[in-house]
Structure formats: structure tokens, C-alpha cells
Amino acid sequence: MKLNVKKKSKRLNDMIYYDSNTRLAYVSSGNSITPYVKKFSNKSRIVSTFSFDALMKTIIEVPKTIDEGDVDTFLTESIYKQLNMPTDSNFEMYYCKVDSGFDADNWSYDVYLVDDNYLENAYSDLKEKTQFIDIVTSIPFLPLVLYRTNRLDTISNHIFIFIGDSSGTFTFYSKGELVYTKILSSNIHKLRVEFNQESSLELNSIEFENLVAGKSPHVADYKSYLDSMLNKISRDIEENIMYVKRVYQDLDPTAIYYGMSIEYNEEFLSFFRDTFLIETKPYNSLSSIPVNKGLLAIADISMTYASYLISNVNNDIPNFSHAKRPKPLSQRDSSQFVAIAAGLFVLSLIYPIYNFVMMNFYSIRSDILQSSYDSEILPKAEQYREDENRLNAQIEDLKKQKDEVGMEISNMRNDMGTIRSWQVEYIQKSKVLNDILQVAENSNVRVIKATANSSGDNRSLVVELNLFSKTQQDISDFIKALNDKGVYKNVITDRVIKIGLEEETNSNSNAAGVARTIANAAANIGQAVSDAITTQDNNSTIPHEVEPIPANIDLSGNEELDSFVKGYLNSIVRVVVR
């Protein structure tokens, strides 16, 4: 099962890298990788890589009912059946769970395995020199340790291309996990043979490397053949890039790490960068020390790979070694039984002494704790109780003060609401009076008194006007003008009299004539108002007849007004606003 825990590991000093292809060994010495010429021993820590084409890969469906501890056994049995392998054959296996979409019944596992017979043949020379080979892996798995040790970020999608002496590999990683790997048709030996055939040269390995590295004086003469070689490699790579983009559409490659086992010209990187439009970096840059050959970079990364795997027992990177070093006693399954047995034996010897010592220890400790309780804890507890009671009393007092303040605030808000309502009503009354007085001024009537009365809940508002006019038509025009505005519910007259009638009727004999004159004037005004009303729309609520209300008007206190209104009509008009 894959883990995503990132761990840091230090390089083990006695680590040796063994190249299974050239059968040469290398060791890290200072800031460089140098050949290892000393004699091997069983104490030597050895790591090696083998050709990826020796690996077999298959996908096996594991029922979800299988316990995780039994997955290894289930996969082993399935491999024998699925690949028709003889039951007496042995192999080294690495597997990891993959996301293959929703499947309610099965888990999918990628399984990589290599036959032990291949490993025996590949490492027969090394097995003659040492008994153990600690770590054996293949180049496509090396980037795993770069992600686990934070030397590569686990956000991007990386392509790793390595052209070895006898094989080349294309590997695609996404977010630090292996997604796709494929063997390339290009390798150093094949490229050299094809170059010699096209150029009619017979370059050996060293001469070919110097030419590829740009160190030969004849590079310009054979540039066309080098370009042809690059085109072959790029077509081989492009085929796999297109496959990755087609199958894994949401995983767009962000960088390519290109390397060859031999030294090569840095212009190769520019060629691939322009061809694939993907940032291309040298594979050698993944090494922890400066190197000029991909083979040395593989050696350095392999040593880091082995150091990480040895230092971290619970790891998730593959090891295909068929000659692993036995685990230390502390890591073996039997070590738990031995440790438990030894512990029980020691406990059986010291148990009586332990009981005696612990009994005295707890007795002394109990006396110390009781003394501490009586002298320190109990007085503090009493003090805490007193403080709690005092605080509770303060809390109650503060609650009462809060309630009183809250009541004052509530009363104040009510008073402010009343004042606000009065202000709004005053403004509304002022606007209505101003509007009515403007209409009166334009209607040839003079208002000597205007009173606005509203109910207690402000739902009704009635304006009472005491006004004078010269003619009945002026009063009718005034009432009609108010109705035409369409903003008042009703306009009515309560009283209509003519001023100065007493002066025309000084004798008792003319009293009846005066009364008839007043009645006739009032009736004429009422008829005029009734005629004006008939011109309004049907929604008007003005009564069709105005009943005259006789009343004496005392104008003795205002001689100027008395002289002005002689012979005028006086009327009380009520305007119902709402």
C-alpha cells in the first residue's frame, strides 16, 4: 500500500553502487563518484539497478473482502495462475494500489516482478565477491526517493527519460507517484551502430561519446547525422508523450528530465524543449553532487535510494533483491517473543522487591500528600468559597443595576418615539395648511383662522377654516379647487353668513326680512356649492346640499377687519385630509 509520508534520510557512508550492465562498482568519495577498486565484503552495503525490460508487469483485481494483511499472499497465488508460472519458480515482487475508478467489489493493484533466475545470472559475478546485495531496483523507480526526500515537488507532473547503454526508459510521474513507464527503442549501443551505418564511420564507444558530447573536432562535419539521431530519439519520446496526454488528459506534463549514460551536448536539451514545448532539464541535475555522465547520476541517486530504504523500515519503494541481508534481531518477528520472554523472566526475579519498595513509596507519598492537603489545599479551598460567594453577590447587584438602566433606556426610547411622532405630525399639518392657504389665495377668499385637528392615534386629520369671500362663486371655486387636487377625502361647509346685516335692519319690524335675507343668501351659497359638486367625479364625498348655520360674528375687537369684511360672506369650511 502506498504511503505519502515524506521522510528525510542521510546518505550512508559505506554505500556501493554496482552497475549490472558494465559490472563495475562506484562509491561516493567527497564531492564526486569514483570507481570502487577495493575488495568486497559481507559488511559492504550494495545497491544496484537492472534493465527495466527484465521486469514483468500485470494488473490484478483483489476483492475488497480480502484482509490487507493477506493481500501479499493473494497476489502471489494470482500471479502463478494469471502468468502460468511453474509452481517451483521464484520471483521478487513489488505492488501498489492504483485508482481505477469506482468498483464496489475489487481493488486494482499494479504488480511488478522479476524472475530470480534472471537476478542470479545478472549478479552471479557479484555473488562470488559478497554474500548480500542489499538493494536492487530499476531506473524508472529511482525518482520515488527524490519525492520522498523533498528533492522534487509533489505538485507537478514530471517525465524522466534515460537512454542507457543497452536500454532506454520513458517514465511519467504525477504528484510523486508512478503513473506510466515504457521501454524506449533507443539505447546508446543501437544509436552508435545506426550512426556508423549512416556516416560510414566505425566509431568505438569512446569516440562516439566524444562526438555526442561535442568534444570531437569533427562535430560540424557530422552534424546532419547527429540531427538524424536526435530526430529518432524525439520521435521515440513523442510517441509516449502523445499517449500520456491522450490517456491522462488531466495530467499535463510540466517538465522533462533527459539523461544519457554517456556525456552529451547540452544543445540536446534545447532541441527537445523546442520540439515538445515542455521545459527540459538535465537528468544529471537530480544528482546530489555535480556529475557529467548520466551513469554517475544514476549511481548517486541509487545510493540515496538505498540509504532511504535501509533507514526507513516502513517504506513504500521497491526492492527486488534476491540476496537481501537478514534483518537485525530487533526487526525480526521472532525478536518480539525473545524480548517478551526475557522481560517476564526479569520481572519474576524482581517482583517481590518491587512490591516492597512500591508499598513503602506509596505510603510515604500518601503521608506527604495528606500533609500538603491539610496545610495548603484546604485553606485555599475555603478562601475560594468565600471569593465565590462574594462574586455571586456582586453579580446579583450588577444584574439589578442592569435591569434599572434597561428600564430607563426603554422609557427614554418611548419618549423619543412620542416626540418623533409629534414632529412628523406637525410637519404634515404645516404642509397641509400651507397647501390649503395657497389655494385660498388663488381663489379670492381670505382665511382669518385655520385649525388642524387630529385624533389621538393620528389616523384622522381635519382642517377647519374660517374664511370670507365677496361672492358665492368664490367659495364654490375654492371648494372645487381643493377637490381638484385629489389629495383630500372630503371638503364641506358648516356655516355661511353675510357680514353687516345688523346695520341694515335696525328696527324690530324688519327682523323677519333680515331672517329671510340670511336664509336666502345661505340657500343661494348652498345651491352654488351643490352645482360645483356636480362637476366632480363620482368618488367625491362632498354633500350635495349645505345647510346654513346662522351665527353672529363679533368683529368689535378688530375695526380694520370689521370695515374690510362688511358685506362679505363668512363661511366655516372643513377639509378632511384623512
PAPA-532653 format. One record per residue (C-alpha): residue in three letters; x, y, z. Coordinates in steps of 0.2 Angstrom, whole numbers, plus 2048, in hexadecimal, padded with zeros to 3 digits. Example, Ala and Ser with C-alpha at 12.3 -4.5 7.8 and 13.67 -1.06 7.14 Angstrom:
BEGIN
Ala83E7EA827 Ser8447FB824 
// end
This chain:
BEGIN
Met800800800 Lys8078117FC Leu80B81E809 Asn80D830807 Val818834816 Lys82783E811 Lys83783981B Lys84884081A Ser85783481A Lys86983681A Arg87582D80E Leu87E81E816 Asn890820815 Asp89580E810 Met88880D801 Ile88E8057F1 Tyr8868067E0 Tyr8877F77D4 Asp8837F97C2 Ser87C7E87BC Asn87F7ED7AA Thr8927F17AA Arg8957E77BA Leu89E7F67C2 Ala89C7FD7D3 Tyr89C80F7D9 Val89D8187EA Ser89A82A7EF Ser8AA8327F4 Gly8A98447FA Asn8A184E7ED Ser8A28417DE Ile89E82F7D9 Thr8AD8247D7 Pro8B08127D2 Tyr8B18067E0 Val8C17FC7DF Lys8C27F47F1 Lys8BD7E27F5 Phe8AA7DF7F9 Ser8A57D880A Asn8957D2812 Lys8957E381C Ser8947ED80C Arg8837F6808 Ile87F7F37F6 Val8727FA7EA Ser86F7F67D8 Thr8647F97CA Phe85F7ED7BC Ser8577F07AB Phe8447F47AB Asp8417E879D Ala8447D97A9 Leu8357DF7B4 Met8247D77B1 Lys8147E27B5 Thr8027DD7B7 Ile7F27E37BF Ile7E97D87CB Glu7D87DC7D3 Val7D77D87E5 Pro7C67D67ED Lys7C27E37FB Thr7BE7D4806 Ile7D07CF807 Asp7D97D5817 Glu7E77E1814 Gly7F37D681C Asp7EF7C8810 Val7F17D2800 Asp8037CC7FE Thr7FE7BA7FE Phe7EF7BD7F3 Leu7F97C67E6 Thr8077B97E6 Glu7FA7AB7E3 Ser7F27B57D5 Ile8027B87CC Tyr8067A67CB Lys7F47A37C3 Gln7F37B37B8 Leu8057B17B1 Asn80579E7B0 Met81579D7BA Pro81C78D7C1 Thr81978A7D3 Asp82B7877D7 Ser8317987CF Asn8357A77DA Phe8347B97D7 Glu8367CA7E0 Met8267D57E0 Tyr8217E77E3 Tyr80E7EC7E3 Cys8047FC7E6 Lys7F28007E6 Val7EC80B7D7 Asp7DD8167D4 Ser7D380D7C7 Gly7C28167C9 Phe7B48107D4 Asp7B27FD7D7 Ala7A77F77E5 Asp7AF7E67E5 Asn7C27E77E1 Trp7D27F17E4 Ser7DE7F27D5 Tyr7F17EF7D8 Asp7FF7F27CD Val80B7E47CF Tyr81E7E47C9 Leu8287D47CB Val8397CD7C5 Asp83E7BB7C4 Asp84B7B57D0 Asn8547AC7C2 Tyr8577BC7B9 Leu85E7C47C9 Glu8697B57CC Asn8717B77BB Ala8727CA7BB Tyr87B7CA7CC Ser8847BA7CC Asp8957C37CB Leu8917CE7DA Lys88A7BF7E4 Glu89C7B77E2 Lys8A37C77EB Thr8957CA7F9 Gln8877C0801 Phe87A7CE802 Ile8737DB7F5 Asp8697E7800 Ile85F7F07F3 Val85B7EC7E1 Thr84F7F77D7 Ser84C7FE7C5 Ile84F8107BE Pro83D8147BC Phe83A8127CF Leu84981E7D4 Pro83F82E7D4 Leu8348277E3 Val84282B7EF Leu84483D7E8 Tyr8328407EC Arg8338387FD Thr842842802 Asn83A8537FB Arg8478557EE Leu8388567E1 Asp82785E7E4 Thr8188537E5 Ile80D85F7DC Ser81485F7CA Asn8138517BD His82584B7B8 Ile82C8417A9 Phe83C8377AC Ile84583179D Phe85582779E Ile85F82078F Gly86A812796 Asp87780878E Ser86C7F978A Ser85A80078D Gly85181178F Thr84281579A Phe834822799 Thr82B8247AA Phe81D8307AF Tyr81A8357C1 Ser80B8407C8 Lys80B8477D9 Gly81983C7DE Glu81282B7D9 Leu8168207CA Val8098217BD Tyr81081A7AD Thr8218137A7 Lys82680B796 Ile83680578F Leu83D810781 Ser844808771 Ser853814772 Asn86380F77C Ile87581477A His87B804772 Lys86D805765 Leu870818761 Arg88281575F Val880807753 Glu873811748 Phe87E820749 Asn88D816742 Gln88280F734 Glu87B81F72E Ser88C82872F Ser89781A729 Leu8A281C739 Glu8A780F745 Leu8A7818755 Asn8AA80F765 Ser8A1813775 Ile8AD82077B Glu8AE82976A Phe89B829769 Glu89A83077A Asn8A683E776 Leu89C842766 Val88B842770 Ala89384D77D Gly89985A770 Lys8AB857775 Ser8B184F764 Pro8B885B757 His8AD85374A Val89D858752 Ala898865744 Asp89C858736 Tyr89084B73D Lys882857744 Ser875851738 Tyr87883F73E Leu876845750 Asp86684F74C Ser86083E744 Met864836754 Leu85B84375E Asn84B841753 Lys84B82F756 Ile84C831769 Ser83E83F768 Arg83283575E Asp83582776B Ile831833779 Glu82383C770 Glu81982C76E Asn819829781 Ile81583B785 Met80683B779 Tyr80082B781 Val801833793 Lys7F884278D Arg7EA838785 Val7E882B793 Tyr7EB8377A2 Gln7E384779B Asp7E28507AC Leu7F584C7AF Asp7FE8587A4 Pro8118567A5 Thr81A8657AC Ala82D8607AB Ile8388537A2 Tyr84884D7AA Tyr85384679C Gly86283B79F Met86E830796 Ser87B82479E Ile88882D794 Glu88D83F794 Tyr883849787 Asn88285B780 Glu87686678A Glu86F86C779 Phe86585C779 Leu85A863787 Ser85687377D Phe85186776E Phe84585D779 Arg83E86D781 Asp83A875770 Thr833865769 Phe828860778 Leu82587277E Ile82886B790 Glu83587179C Thr84486579A Lys8518637A7 Pro8608587A9 Tyr85E8477B2 Asn86F84A7BA Ser8688597C3 Leu85E84D7CE Ser86F8477D5 Ser87484D7E6 Ile8868517E0 Pro88C8587CF Val88E84A7C2 Asn89084B7AF Lys88A8397AA Gly8788327AD Leu8808227B3 Leu88882B7C2 Ala8788347C5 Ile86F8237C6 Ala87C81D7D2 Asp87A82C7DE Ile86782B7DE Ser8688187E0 Met87281B7F0 Thr8668277F7 Tyr85881B7F2 Ala86080D7FC Ser86481880B Tyr85281D80C Leu84C80B80B Ile858805818 Ser855813824 Asn842812823 Val83C801827 Asn829805822 Asn82C80C811 Asp82280B800 Ile8308097F3 Pro8357F97EB Asn8437EE7EE Phe8457DF7E3 Ser8557D87EB His8557C57EB Ala8647C57F8 Lys85E7D1805 Arg8687D3815 Pro85F7CB824 Lys8567D882E Pro85D7DD83F Leu8567D384E Ser84C7E1854 Gln8437E2843 Arg83F7CF842 Asp82E7C8846 Ser8377BC852 Ser83F7CA85C Gln82E7CF864 Phe82D7BD86C Val83F7BE872 Ala83C7CF879 Ile82C7CA882 Ala8347BA889 Ala8437C3890 Gly8387D1897 Leu82D7C48A0 Phe83C7BC8A7 Val8437CC8AE Leu8337D18B5 Ser8317C08BE Leu8417C48C7 Ile83E7D58CC Tyr82B7D48D0 Pro82D7D28E3 Ile8397E08E5 Tyr82E7EB8DA Asn81F7E88E5 Phe8297EC8F5 Val8307FC8EE Met8208028E6 Met8167FF8F6 Asn82280A900 Phe8238178F2 Tyr8108188F1 Ser80E819904 Ile81B827905 Arg8138308F6 Ser80282F8FE Asp80883790E Ile810845904 Leu8008488FA Gln7F584890A Ser800855912 Ser800860903 Tyr7ED85F902 Asp7EB864914 Ser7F7872914 Glu7F5879902 Ile7E78738F8 Leu7D9873906 Pro7DC88690B Lys7DC88B8F8 Ala7CC8818F5 Glu7C388B903 Gln7CA89B8FD Tyr7C38978EB Arg7B28948F3 Glu7B28A58FB Asp7B88AD8EB Glu7AA8A48E1 Asn79C8A98ED Arg7A28BB8EC Leu7A38BB8D9 Asn7918B38D8 Ala78B8C28E3 Gln7948CE8D8 Ile78C8C68C8 Glu77A8C78D0 Asp77D8DA8D4 Leu7838DD8C2 Lys7748D48BB Lys7688DF8C5 Gln7728EF8BF Lys7718E88AD Asp75E8E68AE Glu75C8F88B5 Val7678FF8A7 Gly75D8F589B Met74D8FC8A1 Glu75390E8A0 Ile75990B88E Ser748903889 Asn73F912890 Met74A91E888 Arg748915877 Asn735916879 Asp73692987D Met74192C86E Gly734922863 Thr72692D869 Ile73093D865 Arg735936854 Ser722932851 Trp71E944856 Gln72B94B84B Val72594183C Glu71394683F Tyr717958841 Ile721958830 Gln71294F828 Lys70695C82F Ser71196B829 Lys712964818 Val6FF961817 Leu6FB97381D Asn70897B812 Asp700972803 Ile6EE977808 Leu6F398980B Gln6FC98A7FA Val6EB9847F2 Ala6E19917FC Glu6ED99F7F6 Asn6EA99A7E4 Ser6D79987E6 Asn6D39AA7ED Val6CF9A47FE Arg6D79AA80E Val6DA99E81C Ile6DA9A782D Lys6DC997837 Ala6E2985833 Thr6E2977840 Ala6E996583D Asn6E1958848 Ser6E7946849 Ser6E2937853 Gly6EC92F860 Asp6F3921855 Asn6F692D847 Arg6EB92383B Ser6E0932837 Leu6E4944833 Val6D7952831 Val6DB96482D Glu6CE971831 Leu6CE982828 Asn6C599282D Leu6C599C81D Phe6BD9AB814 Ser6B99AE802 Lys6B09BB7F7 Thr6A59AF7EE Gln69E99E7EE Gln6A89997DF Asp6B899C7E8 Ile6B49907F5 Ser6AE9837E8 Asp6BE9867DE Phe6C99837EE Ile6C09737F3 Lys6C196D7E1 Ala6D49717E0 Leu6D79677F0 Asn6CD9587E8 Asp6D79597D8 Lys6E79567E1 Gly6E19447E5 Val6EB9437F5 Tyr6DC947801 Lys6CF93B806 Asn6C1947809 Val6BE95A809 Ile6AE961811 Thr6A6972818 Asp69F973829 Arg699985829 Val69699381D Ile6919A5822 Lys6929B681B Ile69B9C3825 Gly6939D4829 Leu6809CF829 Glu67D9D783A Glu6809E8833 Glu6739E6826 Thr6659E0832 Asn6659EC841 Ser6529EB844 Asn6489DD84B Ser63C9DD83D Asn64A9D8831 Ala6509C983B Ala6469BD830 Gly64D9C4820 Val65F9C2827 Ala65C9B082B Arg6559AD81A Thr6649B6812 Ile6719AB81C Ala66799B818 Asn6669A0805 Ala6799A4805 Ala67E99480D Ala67298A802 Asn67A9937F3 Ile68C98E7F9 Gly68697C7FC Gln67F97B7EB Ala68F9827E3 Val6999757ED Ser68D9687E7 Asp69096D7D5 Ala6A296D7D7 Ile6A295B7DF Thr6999547D0 Thr6A89587C5 Gln6B394C7D0 Asp6B693A7CD Asn6AA92D7D5 Asn6B79297E3 Ser6B593A7EB Thr6AD93A7FC Ile6A894C7FD Pro69594D802 His68A9547F4 Glu681960800 Val68896C80D Glu67D97081B Pro680982821 Ile685984833 Pro681996839 Ala68D99E845 Asn6929AF84B Ile6A49B5848 Asp6AB9C1854 Leu6B79CC84B Ser6B79DA858 Gly6C99D685D Asn6D09D884C Glu6CA9E8843 Glu6D59E6834 Leu6CE9D4830 Asp6BD9DA835 Ser6BD9E8828 Phe6C59DC81B Val6B99CE81C Lys6A99D881C Gly69D9D180F Tyr6A99C180E Leu6A39AF80F Asn6AA9A681E Ser6AC99381E Ile6B2984828 Val6BA97781D Arg6C1967823 Val6CE95D818 Val6CF94B81D Val6E1946819 Arg6E093481F 
// end
